[in-house]
Amino acid sequence: MTDLDFPDHEYLTVHELAALLRLKERKIYDLAATGEVPCSRATGKLLFPAGEIRDWLDRAKSGGRATATAVRPQVLLGSHDPLLDWAIRQSRSGLASYFDGSLDGLDRFVRGEGIATGLHLRDSLSGTWNMAAAQRLAKEQNAVLIQFANRQRGLVHRDTGAPLETLRDISGLRLAPRQPESGTDRLFRDLAAQAKLDLNTVTLTDVARSEDDAVESVRRGEADVTFGLEAVALSYGLRFTPLIQEEFALLVDRKAWFQPGFQTFIQFCRTDAFVQRAAAMGGYDLAGFGRVLWNA
């Protein structure tokens, strides 16, 4: 137990927790928003379970991870996927999203900033997808890795006057790159090295932070090509050259899996409407959806 003098009631208010921790109330709101401190919003205002706060402080005092049992925000993190993005909204699950790349999402998930994160990280040595990264960075999390979909990725491009059939064909063109924290950037650089493409021969435009932003920059004529998804290329009416089929997976907090928000979302993903949407978008293979790939 800690040396702090806890009130004798079950829940603490923002004011009481701020006084207890000798922090400003604004800082308490920030901690609650990021999920760093256990809290409840059941009554419409922030309340903090005294027992969980004691445990949280004990773990911090002993050097343990404070996010191990903290209440995670109902947010899906990680890589942007247009089908996933659509399903979150269409399911009306109440879940929010913050997509800024596979590596960014994995880091935030480990810190307890969301209930799940989308990944498409290929291990360059084994050629396997997602499990190596999850095992290396999330082995201490109470989490499960499940298959979401296989996706066709390749060159999304305008008519450049010459056929684009391989990665080496983009030499001399303007490429819309993705952020370094994304699985797309990492995969692109791995494939470029395998193809012996000299990246100095490619002109990089402004960084695009989502699949749609990258393809939109090609449609607007700001770039000639991007390394993107077939589904997005089709939605913008652009040409597509397939290069690789990648595996997109979700790393999910096991406790959050059984909560109403995520269950509403996952059940929607088993409906005909979801399957029909994937078929209409193109470039998706849902055959392995929901398969457990790894348990922490």
Secondary structure, 3 states (H helix, E strand, C coil): CCCCCCCCCCEECHHHHHHHHCCCHHHHHHHHHCCCCCCECCCCCCEEEHHHHHHHHHHHHCCCCCCCCCCCCCEEEECCCHHHHHHHHHCCCCCEEEECCHHHHHHHHHCCCCCEEEECCECCCCCCECHHHHHHHCCCCCEEEEEEEEEEEEEEECCCCCCCCCHHHHCCCEEECECCCCHHHHHHHHHHHHCCCCHHHCEECCCECCHHHHHHHHHCCCCCEEEEEHHHHHHCCCEEEEEEEEEEEEEEEHHHHCCHHHHHHHHHCCCHHHHHHHHHHCCEECCCCCCEEEEC
